[in-house]
């Protein structure tokens, strides 16, 4: 199954590790995770604007999504609830 993260970005549900709320203020741990992903060239910022609501950690990439973590969780949970 697939999960839409915003702006035509879709991931497979099997690659999903975590969905984290990142609305302001960000914790130091979240900032460290973002910085590390950026250093490893694995960070993908989906939104063109400054809307940053969720950090989606996958096997191979880390995404900053403009869609709320609650909505992304529901999208991911719909798949797992149907299995």
MOZI-V359316 format. One record per residue. PSI is psi in whole degrees, 0 to 359 (999 if undefined). D_CENTER is the distance of its C-alpha to the mean C-alpha in Angstrom with 1 decimal. Layout:
psi = {PSI/PSI}
d_center = {D_CENTER/D_CENTER}
This chain:
psi = {159/153/125/125/351/152/51/22/125/139/162/146/335/334/350/129/312/151/120/134/129/25/150/146/144/146/164/325/318/318/321/318/319/315/319/316/323/318/324/4/40/2/130/116/116/318/137/332/188/18/109/105/332/144/120/115/125/176/315/347/165/127/142/115/146/358/141/153/327/317/317/321/316/319/317/321/329/320/310/332/335/345/999}
d_center = {16.0/13.2/10.2/10.0/6.9/9.7/12.5/13.5/10.4/10.5/9.6/12.1/11.8/13.7/11.3/8.6/9.3/7.5/5.5/7.0/8.8/9.6/12.3/15.5/17.0/14.5/16.0/17.4/15.4/12.0/13.8/15.2/12.0/11.0/14.6/14.9/12.2/13.9/17.3/16.5/15.4/12.1/10.0/9.1/9.2/9.1/11.3/14.9/15.7/14.9/12.6/9.7/8.6/5.2/3.7/1.9/5.6/7.8/11.6/12.0/9.2/6.4/4.4/5.2/5.4/8.9/8.6/9.2/7.7/11.2/11.1/8.0/9.9/13.0/12.1/11.3/14.4/16.6/16.6/17.4/19.9/21.8/22.3}
